[in-house]
Amino acid sequence: DGKIEAEVKLTGILSLGALQPGEYRKYGTTIAPGLYAPVHQHFFVARMDMAVDCKPGETFNQ
């Protein structure tokens, strides 16, 4: 049916930073008093092989 599906799962340990009392970080989430987790990115790349059914130079008729 030509459908492409992906399932992605993440696991790991937070990268944490310390905050002084009353300090606030614009690019992070305060997770406890004096402790924040900075915002970060994940990049996922997929390479697709479009010649699933045929070798180069072959044709496929259904």
PDBQT receptor file of N, H, CA, C and O in Angstrom, charges set to zero:
ATOM      1  N   ASP A   1       0.815  -1.199   0.000  1.00  0.00    +0.000 N 
ATOM      2  CA  ASP A   1       0.000   0.000   0.000  1.00  0.00    +0.000 C 
ATOM      3  C   ASP A   1       0.858   1.262   0.000  1.00  0.00    +0.000 C 
ATOM      4  O   ASP A   1       0.308   2.364   0.015  1.00  0.00    +0.000 OA
ATOM      5  N   GLY A   2       2.174   1.143  -0.016  1.00  0.00    +0.000 N 
ATOM      6  H   GLY A   2       2.621   0.248  -0.028  1.00  0.00    +0.000 HD
ATOM      7  CA  GLY A   2       3.055   2.303  -0.080  1.00  0.00    +0.000 C 
ATOM      8  C   GLY A   2       3.195   3.074   1.218  1.00  0.00    +0.000 C 
ATOM      9  O   GLY A   2       3.766   4.165   1.235  1.00  0.00    +0.000 OA
ATOM     10  N   LYS A   3       2.683   2.523   2.296  1.00  0.00    +0.000 N 
ATOM     11  H   LYS A   3       2.220   1.638   2.282  1.00  0.00    +0.000 HD
ATOM     12  CA  LYS A   3       2.709   3.226   3.578  1.00  0.00    +0.000 C 
ATOM     13  C   LYS A   3       4.108   3.173   4.193  1.00  0.00    +0.000 C 
ATOM     14  O   LYS A   3       4.772   2.138   4.161  1.00  0.00    +0.000 OA
ATOM     15  N   ILE A   4       4.539   4.289   4.745  1.00  0.00    +0.000 N 
ATOM     16  H   ILE A   4       3.999   5.130   4.771  1.00  0.00    +0.000 HD
ATOM     17  CA  ILE A   4       5.809   4.363   5.461  1.00  0.00    +0.000 C 
ATOM     18  C   ILE A   4       5.499   4.704   6.909  1.00  0.00    +0.000 C 
ATOM     19  O   ILE A   4       4.820   5.693   7.186  1.00  0.00    +0.000 OA
ATOM     20  N   GLU A   5       5.994   3.891   7.829  1.00  0.00    +0.000 N 
ATOM     21  H   GLU A   5       6.545   3.088   7.603  1.00  0.00    +0.000 HD
ATOM     22  CA  GLU A   5       5.749   4.128   9.246  1.00  0.00    +0.000 C 
ATOM     23  C   GLU A   5       7.075   4.142   9.992  1.00  0.00    +0.000 C 
ATOM     24  O   GLU A   5       8.042   3.508   9.572  1.00  0.00    +0.000 OA
ATOM     25  N   ALA A   6       7.110   4.865  11.095  1.00  0.00    +0.000 N 
ATOM     26  H   ALA A   6       6.324   5.381  11.436  1.00  0.00    +0.000 HD
ATOM     27  CA  ALA A   6       8.306   4.905  11.937  1.00  0.00    +0.000 C 
ATOM     28  C   ALA A   6       7.881   4.948  13.394  1.00  0.00    +0.000 C 
ATOM     29  O   ALA A   6       6.865   5.551  13.741  1.00  0.00    +0.000 OA
ATOM     30  N   GLU A   7       8.662   4.307  14.233  1.00  0.00    +0.000 N 
ATOM     31  H   GLU A   7       9.487   3.817  13.951  1.00  0.00    +0.000 HD
ATOM     32  CA  GLU A   7       8.443   4.364  15.671  1.00  0.00    +0.000 C 
ATOM     33  C   GLU A   7       9.769   4.769  16.305  1.00  0.00    +0.000 C 
ATOM     34  O   GLU A   7      10.799   4.140  16.066  1.00  0.00    +0.000 OA
ATOM     35  N   VAL A   8       9.734   5.814  17.106  1.00  0.00    +0.000 N 
ATOM     36  H   VAL A   8       8.897   6.325  17.300  1.00  0.00    +0.000 HD
ATOM     37  CA  VAL A   8      10.946   6.335  17.726  1.00  0.00    +0.000 C 
ATOM     38  C   VAL A   8      10.748   6.349  19.231  1.00  0.00    +0.000 C 
ATOM     39  O   VAL A   8       9.723   6.816  19.727  1.00  0.00    +0.000 OA
ATOM     40  N   LYS A   9      11.725   5.840  19.950  1.00  0.00    +0.000 N 
ATOM     41  H   LYS A   9      12.558   5.460  19.547  1.00  0.00    +0.000 HD
ATOM     42  CA  LYS A   9      11.683   5.851  21.413  1.00  0.00    +0.000 C 
ATOM     43  C   LYS A   9      12.986   6.452  21.922  1.00  0.00    +0.000 C 
ATOM     44  O   LYS A   9      14.058   6.189  21.377  1.00  0.00    +0.000 OA
ATOM     45  N   LEU A  10      12.884   7.252  22.962  1.00  0.00    +0.000 N 
ATOM     46  H   LEU A  10      12.013   7.465  23.405  1.00  0.00    +0.000 HD
ATOM     47  CA  LEU A  10      14.059   7.888  23.545  1.00  0.00    +0.000 C 
ATOM     48  C   LEU A  10      14.224   7.454  24.986  1.00  0.00    +0.000 C 
ATOM     49  O   LEU A  10      13.247   7.233  25.701  1.00  0.00    +0.000 OA
ATOM     50  N   THR A  11      15.437   7.340  25.389  1.00  0.00    +0.000 N 
ATOM     51  H   THR A  11      16.231   7.520  24.808  1.00  0.00    +0.000 HD
ATOM     52  CA  THR A  11      15.738   7.047  26.775  1.00  0.00    +0.000 C 
ATOM     53  C   THR A  11      17.065   7.714  27.106  1.00  0.00    +0.000 C 
ATOM     54  O   THR A  11      17.853   8.002  26.205  1.00  0.00    +0.000 OA
ATOM     55  N   GLY A  12      17.310   7.953  28.334  1.00  0.00    +0.000 N 
ATOM     56  H   GLY A  12      16.669   7.719  29.066  1.00  0.00    +0.000 HD
ATOM     57  CA  GLY A  12      18.579   8.573  28.685  1.00  0.00    +0.000 C 
ATOM     58  C   GLY A  12      18.515   9.269  30.025  1.00  0.00    +0.000 C 
ATOM     59  O   GLY A  12      17.575   9.094  30.799  1.00  0.00    +0.000 OA
ATOM     60  N   ILE A  13      19.531  10.056  30.276  1.00  0.00    +0.000 N 
ATOM     61  H   ILE A  13      20.295  10.198  29.647  1.00  0.00    +0.000 HD
ATOM     62  CA  ILE A  13      19.669  10.781  31.528  1.00  0.00    +0.000 C 
ATOM     63  C   ILE A  13      19.646  12.272  31.215  1.00  0.00    +0.000 C 
ATOM     64  O   ILE A  13      20.321  12.720  30.288  1.00  0.00    +0.000 OA
ATOM     65  N   LEU A  14      18.879  13.041  31.974  1.00  0.00    +0.000 N 
ATOM     66  H   LEU A  14      18.330  12.677  32.727  1.00  0.00    +0.000 HD
ATOM     67  CA  LEU A  14      18.814  14.480  31.761  1.00  0.00    +0.000 C 
ATOM     68  C   LEU A  14      20.172  15.130  31.998  1.00  0.00    +0.000 C 
ATOM     69  O   LEU A  14      20.910  14.752  32.907  1.00  0.00    +0.000 OA
ATOM     70  N   SER A  15      20.483  16.110  31.164  1.00  0.00    +0.000 N 
ATOM     71  H   SER A  15      19.883  16.416  30.425  1.00  0.00    +0.000 HD
ATOM     72  CA  SER A  15      21.651  16.949  31.389  1.00  0.00    +0.000 C 
ATOM     73  C   SER A  15      21.173  18.114  32.245  1.00  0.00    +0.000 C 
ATOM     74  O   SER A  15      20.356  18.913  31.789  1.00  0.00    +0.000 OA
ATOM     75  N   LEU A  16      21.660  18.225  33.463  1.00  0.00    +0.000 N 
ATOM     76  H   LEU A  16      22.324  17.576  33.833  1.00  0.00    +0.000 HD
ATOM     77  CA  LEU A  16      21.134  19.199  34.416  1.00  0.00    +0.000 C 
ATOM     78  C   LEU A  16      22.107  20.342  34.652  1.00  0.00    +0.000 C 
ATOM     79  O   LEU A  16      23.316  20.210  34.466  1.00  0.00    +0.000 OA
ATOM     80  N   GLY A  17      21.544  21.464  35.066  1.00  0.00    +0.000 N 
ATOM     81  H   GLY A  17      20.561  21.571  35.217  1.00  0.00    +0.000 HD
ATOM     82  CA  GLY A  17      22.349  22.622  35.434  1.00  0.00    +0.000 C 
ATOM     83  C   GLY A  17      21.865  23.180  36.761  1.00  0.00    +0.000 C 
ATOM     84  O   GLY A  17      20.720  22.966  37.159  1.00  0.00    +0.000 OA
ATOM     85  N   ALA A  18      22.752  23.899  37.442  1.00  0.00    +0.000 N 
ATOM     86  H   ALA A  18      23.683  24.072  37.119  1.00  0.00    +0.000 HD
ATOM     87  CA  ALA A  18      22.406  24.476  38.745  1.00  0.00    +0.000 C 
ATOM     88  C   ALA A  18      21.916  25.910  38.572  1.00  0.00    +0.000 C 
ATOM     89  O   ALA A  18      22.355  26.622  37.669  1.00  0.00    +0.000 OA
ATOM     90  N   LEU A  19      21.005  26.325  39.446  1.00  0.00    +0.000 N 
ATOM     91  H   LEU A  19      20.649  25.747  40.179  1.00  0.00    +0.000 HD
ATOM     92  CA  LEU A  19      20.477  27.685  39.460  1.00  0.00    +0.000 C 
ATOM     93  C   LEU A  19      20.702  28.304  40.831  1.00  0.00    +0.000 C 
ATOM     94  O   LEU A  19      20.575  27.636  41.857  1.00  0.00    +0.000 OA
ATOM     95  N   GLN A  20      21.036  29.580  40.833  1.00  0.00    +0.000 N 
ATOM     96  H   GLN A  20      21.140  30.123  39.999  1.00  0.00    +0.000 HD
ATOM     97  CA  GLN A  20      21.107  30.325  42.084  1.00  0.00    +0.000 C 
ATOM     98  C   GLN A  20      19.680  30.602  42.558  1.00  0.00    +0.000 C 
ATOM     99  O   GLN A  20      18.773  30.634  41.726  1.00  0.00    +0.000 OA
ATOM    100  N   PRO A  21      19.443  30.802  43.844  1.00  0.00    +0.000 N 
ATOM    101  CA  PRO A  21      18.095  31.123  44.327  1.00  0.00    +0.000 C 
ATOM    102  C   PRO A  21      17.524  32.337  43.589  1.00  0.00    +0.000 C 
ATOM    103  O   PRO A  21      18.158  33.390  43.527  1.00  0.00    +0.000 OA
ATOM    104  N   GLY A  22      16.325  32.179  43.033  1.00  0.00    +0.000 N 
ATOM    105  H   GLY A  22      15.810  31.324  43.084  1.00  0.00    +0.000 HD
ATOM    106  CA  GLY A  22      15.664  33.246  42.285  1.00  0.00    +0.000 C 
ATOM    107  C   GLY A  22      16.095  33.357  40.834  1.00  0.00    +0.000 C 
ATOM    108  O   GLY A  22      15.539  34.168  40.094  1.00  0.00    +0.000 OA
ATOM    109  N   GLU A  23      17.060  32.574  40.408  1.00  0.00    +0.000 N 
ATOM    110  H   GLU A  23      17.512  31.915  41.009  1.00  0.00    +0.000 HD
ATOM    111  CA  GLU A  23      17.536  32.623  39.022  1.00  0.00    +0.000 C 
ATOM    112  C   GLU A  23      16.582  31.860  38.116  1.00  0.00    +0.000 C 
ATOM    113  O   GLU A  23      15.963  30.881  38.535  1.00  0.00    +0.000 OA
ATOM    114  N   TYR A  24      16.465  32.319  36.858  1.00  0.00    +0.000 N 
ATOM    115  H   TYR A  24      16.967  33.114  36.517  1.00  0.00    +0.000 HD
ATOM    116  CA  TYR A  24      15.574  31.708  35.876  1.00  0.00    +0.000 C 
ATOM    117  C   TYR A  24      16.341  31.561  34.568  1.00  0.00    +0.000 C 
ATOM    118  O   TYR A  24      17.065  32.477  34.177  1.00  0.00    +0.000 OA
ATOM    119  N   ARG A  25      16.200  30.453  33.899  1.00  0.00    +0.000 N 
ATOM    120  H   ARG A  25      15.612  29.709  34.217  1.00  0.00    +0.000 HD
ATOM    121  CA  ARG A  25      16.835  30.236  32.598  1.00  0.00    +0.000 C 
ATOM    122  C   ARG A  25      15.775  30.257  31.507  1.00  0.00    +0.000 C 
ATOM    123  O   ARG A  25      14.779  29.536  31.579  1.00  0.00    +0.000 OA
ATOM    124  N   LYS A  26      15.999  31.088  30.500  1.00  0.00    +0.000 N 
ATOM    125  H   LYS A  26      16.807  31.673  30.441  1.00  0.00    +0.000 HD
ATOM    126  CA  LYS A  26      15.043  31.234  29.397  1.00  0.00    +0.000 C 
ATOM    127  C   LYS A  26      14.935  29.949  28.567  1.00  0.00    +0.000 C 
ATOM    128  O   LYS A  26      13.842  29.588  28.131  1.00  0.00    +0.000 OA
ATOM    129  N   TYR A  27      16.042  29.269  28.350  1.00  0.00    +0.000 N 
ATOM    130  H   TYR A  27      16.930  29.563  28.704  1.00  0.00    +0.000 HD
ATOM    131  CA  TYR A  27      16.060  28.081  27.494  1.00  0.00    +0.000 C 
ATOM    132  C   TYR A  27      16.264  26.821  28.317  1.00  0.00    +0.000 C 
ATOM    133  O   TYR A  27      17.240  26.095  28.133  1.00  0.00    +0.000 OA
ATOM    134  N   GLY A  28      15.345  26.575  29.213  1.00  0.00    +0.000 N 
ATOM    135  H   GLY A  28      14.551  27.165  29.362  1.00  0.00    +0.000 HD
ATOM    136  CA  GLY A  28      15.404  25.384  30.050  1.00  0.00    +0.000 C 
ATOM    137  C   GLY A  28      14.149  25.268  30.885  1.00  0.00    +0.000 C 
ATOM    138  O   GLY A  28      13.344  26.198  30.944  1.00  0.00    +0.000 OA
ATOM    139  N   THR A  29      13.982  24.131  31.527  1.00  0.00    +0.000 N 
ATOM    140  H   THR A  29      14.636  23.376  31.478  1.00  0.00    +0.000 HD
ATOM    141  CA  THR A  29      12.828  23.869  32.379  1.00  0.00    +0.000 C 
ATOM    142  C   THR A  29      13.314  23.636  33.797  1.00  0.00    +0.000 C 
ATOM    143  O   THR A  29      14.166  22.782  34.042  1.00  0.00    +0.000 OA
ATOM    144  N   THR A  30      12.764  24.404  34.732  1.00  0.00    +0.000 N 
ATOM    145  H   THR A  30      12.072  25.098  34.534  1.00  0.00    +0.000 HD
ATOM    146  CA  THR A  30      13.102  24.193  36.136  1.00  0.00    +0.000 C 
ATOM    147  C   THR A  30      12.415  22.915  36.594  1.00  0.00    +0.000 C 
ATOM    148  O   THR A  30      11.190  22.813  36.537  1.00  0.00    +0.000 OA
ATOM    149  N   ILE A  31      13.197  21.943  37.045  1.00  0.00    +0.000 N 
ATOM    150  H   ILE A  31      14.192  22.026  37.091  1.00  0.00    +0.000 HD
ATOM    151  CA  ILE A  31      12.614  20.657  37.437  1.00  0.00    +0.000 C 
ATOM    152  C   ILE A  31      12.596  20.458  38.945  1.00  0.00    +0.000 C 
ATOM    153  O   ILE A  31      11.937  19.548  39.448  1.00  0.00    +0.000 OA
ATOM    154  N   ALA A  32      13.318  21.306  39.663  1.00  0.00    +0.000 N 
ATOM    155  H   ALA A  32      13.853  22.045  39.255  1.00  0.00    +0.000 HD
ATOM    156  CA  ALA A  32      13.335  21.290  41.131  1.00  0.00    +0.000 C 
ATOM    157  C   ALA A  32      13.979  22.600  41.566  1.00  0.00    +0.000 C 
ATOM    158  O   ALA A  32      14.660  23.237  40.763  1.00  0.00    +0.000 OA
ATOM    159  N   PRO A  33      13.785  23.018  42.802  1.00  0.00    +0.000 N 
ATOM    160  CA  PRO A  33      14.439  24.248  43.250  1.00  0.00    +0.000 C 
ATOM    161  C   PRO A  33      15.959  24.162  43.053  1.00  0.00    +0.000 C 
ATOM    162  O   PRO A  33      16.610  23.240  43.544  1.00  0.00    +0.000 OA
ATOM    163  N   GLY A  34      16.510  25.141  42.324  1.00  0.00    +0.000 N 
ATOM    164  H   GLY A  34      15.982  25.891  41.925  1.00  0.00    +0.000 HD
ATOM    165  CA  GLY A  34      17.952  25.175  42.087  1.00  0.00    +0.000 C 
ATOM    166  C   GLY A  34      18.451  24.238  41.010  1.00  0.00    +0.000 C 
ATOM    167  O   GLY A  34      19.659  24.047  40.875  1.00  0.00    +0.000 OA
ATOM    168  N   LEU A  35      17.540  23.641  40.231  1.00  0.00    +0.000 N 
ATOM    169  H   LEU A  35      16.558  23.796  40.340  1.00  0.00    +0.000 HD
ATOM    170  CA  LEU A  35      17.942  22.654  39.228  1.00  0.00    +0.000 C 
ATOM    171  C   LEU A  35      17.106  22.829  37.962  1.00  0.00    +0.000 C 
ATOM    172  O   LEU A  35      15.881  22.928  38.030  1.00  0.00    +0.000 OA
ATOM    173  N   TYR A  36      17.774  22.866  36.808  1.00  0.00    +0.000 N 
ATOM    174  H   TYR A  36      18.769  22.786  36.753  1.00  0.00    +0.000 HD
ATOM    175  CA  TYR A  36      17.041  22.984  35.545  1.00  0.00    +0.000 C 
ATOM    176  C   TYR A  36      17.631  22.043  34.498  1.00  0.00    +0.000 C 
ATOM    177  O   TYR A  36      18.784  21.621  34.586  1.00  0.00    +0.000 OA
ATOM    178  N   ALA A  37      16.797  21.730  33.502  1.00  0.00    +0.000 N 
ATOM    179  H   ALA A  37      15.861  22.073  33.430  1.00  0.00    +0.000 HD
ATOM    180  CA  ALA A  37      17.213  20.905  32.370  1.00  0.00    +0.000 C 
ATOM    181  C   ALA A  37      17.176  21.786  31.125  1.00  0.00    +0.000 C 
ATOM    182  O   ALA A  37      16.102  22.258  30.750  1.00  0.00    +0.000 OA
ATOM    183  N   PRO A  38      18.324  22.025  30.468  1.00  0.00    +0.000 N 
ATOM    184  CA  PRO A  38      18.347  22.900  29.296  1.00  0.00    +0.000 C 
ATOM    185  C   PRO A  38      17.621  22.279  28.104  1.00  0.00    +0.000 C 
ATOM    186  O   PRO A  38      17.597  21.060  27.934  1.00  0.00    +0.000 OA
ATOM    187  N   VAL A  39      17.034  23.147  27.289  1.00  0.00    +0.000 N 
ATOM    188  H   VAL A  39      17.054  24.137  27.428  1.00  0.00    +0.000 HD
ATOM    189  CA  VAL A  39      16.377  22.721  26.056  1.00  0.00    +0.000 C 
ATOM    190  C   VAL A  39      17.459  22.218  25.098  1.00  0.00    +0.000 C 
ATOM    191  O   VAL A  39      18.536  22.808  25.011  1.00  0.00    +0.000 OA
ATOM    192  N   HIS A  40      17.173  21.137  24.386  1.00  0.00    +0.000 N 
ATOM    193  H   HIS A  40      16.298  20.659  24.457  1.00  0.00    +0.000 HD
ATOM    194  CA  HIS A  40      18.113  20.589  23.419  1.00  0.00    +0.000 C 
ATOM    195  C   HIS A  40      17.339  19.965  22.265  1.00  0.00    +0.000 C 
ATOM    196  O   HIS A  40      16.111  19.895  22.306  1.00  0.00    +0.000 OA
ATOM    197  N   GLN A  41      18.041  19.517  21.250  1.00  0.00    +0.000 N 
ATOM    198  H   GLN A  41      19.039  19.574  21.216  1.00  0.00    +0.000 HD
ATOM    199  CA  GLN A  41      17.404  18.976  20.054  1.00  0.00    +0.000 C 
ATOM    200  C   GLN A  41      17.876  17.556  19.786  1.00  0.00    +0.000 C 
ATOM    201  O   GLN A  41      18.965  17.150  20.191  1.00  0.00    +0.000 OA
ATOM    202  N   HIS A  42      17.023  16.817  19.094  1.00  0.00    +0.000 N 
ATOM    203  H   HIS A  42      16.138  17.147  18.766  1.00  0.00    +0.000 HD
ATOM    204  CA  HIS A  42      17.368  15.496  18.581  1.00  0.00    +0.000 C 
ATOM    205  C   HIS A  42      17.096  15.518  17.080  1.00  0.00    +0.000 C 
ATOM    206  O   HIS A  42      16.072  16.045  16.645  1.00  0.00    +0.000 OA
ATOM    207  N   PHE A  43      17.986  14.962  16.299  1.00  0.00    +0.000 N 
ATOM    208  H   PHE A  43      18.818  14.534  16.653  1.00  0.00    +0.000 HD
ATOM    209  CA  PHE A  43      17.801  14.871  14.861  1.00  0.00    +0.000 C 
ATOM    210  C   PHE A  43      17.748  13.401  14.471  1.00  0.00    +0.000 C 
ATOM    211  O   PHE A  43      18.601  12.614  14.881  1.00  0.00    +0.000 OA
ATOM    212  N   PHE A  44      16.753  13.035  13.683  1.00  0.00    +0.000 N 
ATOM    213  H   PHE A  44      16.060  13.675  13.350  1.00  0.00    +0.000 HD
ATOM    214  CA  PHE A  44      16.601  11.666  13.209  1.00  0.00    +0.000 C 
ATOM    215  C   PHE A  44      16.665  11.682  11.688  1.00  0.00    +0.000 C 
ATOM    216  O   PHE A  44      15.994  12.484  11.039  1.00  0.00    +0.000 OA
ATOM    217  N   VAL A  45      17.470  10.797  11.130  1.00  0.00    +0.000 N 
ATOM    218  H   VAL A  45      18.014  10.145  11.657  1.00  0.00    +0.000 HD
ATOM    219  CA  VAL A  45      17.661  10.738   9.691  1.00  0.00    +0.000 C 
ATOM    220  C   VAL A  45      17.337   9.327   9.222  1.00  0.00    +0.000 C 
ATOM    221  O   VAL A  45      17.738   8.349   9.854  1.00  0.00    +0.000 OA
ATOM    222  N   ALA A  46      16.616   9.225   8.120  1.00  0.00    +0.000 N 
ATOM    223  H   ALA A  46      16.290  10.019   7.607  1.00  0.00    +0.000 HD
ATOM    224  CA  ALA A  46      16.299   7.917   7.540  1.00  0.00    +0.000 C 
ATOM    225  C   ALA A  46      16.766   7.907   6.089  1.00  0.00    +0.000 C 
ATOM    226  O   ALA A  46      16.542   8.864   5.348  1.00  0.00    +0.000 OA
ATOM    227  N   ARG A  47      17.405   6.834   5.699  1.00  0.00    +0.000 N 
ATOM    228  H   ARG A  47      17.586   6.057   6.301  1.00  0.00    +0.000 HD
ATOM    229  CA  ARG A  47      17.822   6.663   4.311  1.00  0.00    +0.000 C 
ATOM    230  C   ARG A  47      16.924   5.598   3.696  1.00  0.00    +0.000 C 
ATOM    231  O   ARG A  47      16.795   4.501   4.238  1.00  0.00    +0.000 OA
ATOM    232  N   MET A  48      16.311   5.918   2.577  1.00  0.00    +0.000 N 
ATOM    233  H   MET A  48      16.416   6.810   2.137  1.00  0.00    +0.000 HD
ATOM    234  CA  MET A  48      15.372   4.986   1.949  1.00  0.00    +0.000 C 
ATOM    235  C   MET A  48      15.982   4.402   0.683  1.00  0.00    +0.000 C 
ATOM    236  O   MET A  48      16.537   5.129  -0.142  1.00  0.00    +0.000 OA
ATOM    237  N   ASP A  49      15.877   3.095   0.535  1.00  0.00    +0.000 N 
ATOM    238  H   ASP A  49      15.426   2.504   1.205  1.00  0.00    +0.000 HD
ATOM    239  CA  ASP A  49      16.312   2.407  -0.676  1.00  0.00    +0.000 C 
ATOM    240  C   ASP A  49      15.087   2.257  -1.559  1.00  0.00    +0.000 C 
ATOM    241  O   ASP A  49      14.220   1.427  -1.284  1.00  0.00    +0.000 OA
ATOM    242  N   MET A  50      15.008   3.049  -2.617  1.00  0.00    +0.000 N 
ATOM    243  H   MET A  50      15.713   3.723  -2.841  1.00  0.00    +0.000 HD
ATOM    244  CA  MET A  50      13.820   3.050  -3.472  1.00  0.00    +0.000 C 
ATOM    245  C   MET A  50      13.789   1.847  -4.423  1.00  0.00    +0.000 C 
ATOM    246  O   MET A  50      12.768   1.621  -5.072  1.00  0.00    +0.000 OA
ATOM    247  N   ALA A  51      14.869   1.074  -4.525  1.00  0.00    +0.000 N 
ATOM    248  H   ALA A  51      15.698   1.258  -3.998  1.00  0.00    +0.000 HD
ATOM    249  CA  ALA A  51      14.911  -0.097  -5.395  1.00  0.00    +0.000 C 
ATOM    250  C   ALA A  51      14.638  -1.353  -4.569  1.00  0.00    +0.000 C 
ATOM    251  O   ALA A  51      15.463  -2.265  -4.535  1.00  0.00    +0.000 OA
ATOM    252  N   VAL A  52      13.505  -1.400  -3.918  1.00  0.00    +0.000 N 
ATOM    253  H   VAL A  52      12.835  -0.659  -3.945  1.00  0.00    +0.000 HD
ATOM    254  CA  VAL A  52      13.186  -2.523  -3.044  1.00  0.00    +0.000 C 
ATOM    255  C   VAL A  52      12.932  -3.795  -3.841  1.00  0.00    +0.000 C 
ATOM    256  O   VAL A  52      13.389  -4.868  -3.448  1.00  0.00    +0.000 OA
ATOM    257  N   ASP A  53      12.210  -3.692  -4.958  1.00  0.00    +0.000 N 
ATOM    258  H   ASP A  53      11.840  -2.820  -5.278  1.00  0.00    +0.000 HD
ATOM    259  CA  ASP A  53      11.815  -4.877  -5.720  1.00  0.00    +0.000 C 
ATOM    260  C   ASP A  53      12.700  -5.173  -6.929  1.00  0.00    +0.000 C 
ATOM    261  O   ASP A  53      12.686  -6.301  -7.421  1.00  0.00    +0.000 OA
ATOM    262  N   CYS A  54      13.459  -4.215  -7.420  1.00  0.00    +0.000 N 
ATOM    263  H   CYS A  54      13.470  -3.299  -7.021  1.00  0.00    +0.000 HD
ATOM    264  CA  CYS A  54      14.197  -4.399  -8.672  1.00  0.00    +0.000 C 
ATOM    265  C   CYS A  54      15.658  -4.017  -8.517  1.00  0.00    +0.000 C 
ATOM    266  O   CYS A  54      16.031  -3.199  -7.676  1.00  0.00    +0.000 OA
ATOM    267  N   LYS A  55      16.474  -4.643  -9.365  1.00  0.00    +0.000 N 
ATOM    268  H   LYS A  55      16.171  -5.307 -10.048  1.00  0.00    +0.000 HD
ATOM    269  CA  LYS A  55      17.873  -4.248  -9.476  1.00  0.00    +0.000 C 
ATOM    270  C   LYS A  55      17.964  -3.169 -10.555  1.00  0.00    +0.000 C 
ATOM    271  O   LYS A  55      17.047  -3.045 -11.368  1.00  0.00    +0.000 OA
ATOM    272  N   PRO A  56      19.038  -2.391 -10.584  1.00  0.00    +0.000 N 
ATOM    273  CA  PRO A  56      19.167  -1.369 -11.630  1.00  0.00    +0.000 C 
ATOM    274  C   PRO A  56      19.041  -1.985 -13.023  1.00  0.00    +0.000 C 
ATOM    275  O   PRO A  56      19.655  -3.014 -13.305  1.00  0.00    +0.000 OA
ATOM    276  N   GLY A  57      18.255  -1.363 -13.886  1.00  0.00    +0.000 N 
ATOM    277  H   GLY A  57      17.757  -0.527 -13.658  1.00  0.00    +0.000 HD
ATOM    278  CA  GLY A  57      18.059  -1.853 -15.247  1.00  0.00    +0.000 C 
ATOM    279  C   GLY A  57      16.905  -2.824 -15.396  1.00  0.00    +0.000 C 
ATOM    280  O   GLY A  57      16.502  -3.107 -16.524  1.00  0.00    +0.000 OA
ATOM    281  N   GLU A  58      16.351  -3.351 -14.303  1.00  0.00    +0.000 N 
ATOM    282  H   GLU A  58      16.678  -3.121 -13.387  1.00  0.00    +0.000 HD
ATOM    283  CA  GLU A  58      15.215  -4.262 -14.372  1.00  0.00    +0.000 C 
ATOM    284  C   GLU A  58      13.914  -3.470 -14.299  1.00  0.00    +0.000 C 
ATOM    285  O   GLU A  58      13.879  -2.348 -13.793  1.00  0.00    +0.000 OA
ATOM    286  N   THR A  59      12.859  -4.070 -14.809  1.00  0.00    +0.000 N 
ATOM    287  H   THR A  59      12.887  -4.981 -15.220  1.00  0.00    +0.000 HD
ATOM    288  CA  THR A  59      11.534  -3.455 -14.688  1.00  0.00    +0.000 C 
ATOM    289  C   THR A  59      10.626  -4.401 -13.940  1.00  0.00    +0.000 C 
ATOM    290  O   THR A  59      10.862  -5.609 -13.904  1.00  0.00    +0.000 OA
ATOM    291  N   PHE A  60       9.603  -3.858 -13.352  1.00  0.00    +0.000 N 
ATOM    292  H   PHE A  60       9.412  -2.876 -13.382  1.00  0.00    +0.000 HD
ATOM    293  CA  PHE A  60       8.651  -4.657 -12.580  1.00  0.00    +0.000 C 
ATOM    294  C   PHE A  60       7.256  -4.347 -13.075  1.00  0.00    +0.000 C 
ATOM    295  O   PHE A  60       6.811  -3.200 -13.017  1.00  0.00    +0.000 OA
ATOM    296  N   ASN A  61       6.568  -5.354 -13.559  1.00  0.00    +0.000 N 
ATOM    297  H   ASN A  61       6.929  -6.285 -13.606  1.00  0.00    +0.000 HD
ATOM    298  CA  ASN A  61       5.181  -5.199 -14.012  1.00  0.00    +0.000 C 
ATOM    299  C   ASN A  61       4.293  -6.054 -13.145  1.00  0.00    +0.000 C 
ATOM    300  O   ASN A  61       4.613  -7.205 -12.849  1.00  0.00    +0.000 OA
ATOM    301  N   GLN A  62       3.185  -5.489 -12.742  1.00  0.00    +0.000 N 
ATOM    302  H   GLN A  62       2.925  -4.554 -12.982  1.00  0.00    +0.000 HD
ATOM    303  CA  GLN A  62       2.273  -6.245 -11.879  1.00  0.00    +0.000 C 
ATOM    304  C   GLN A  62       0.963  -6.477 -12.584  1.00  0.00    +0.000 C 
ATOM    305  O   GLN A  62       0.060  -7.097 -12.022  1.00  0.00    +0.000 OA
TER     306      GLN A  62
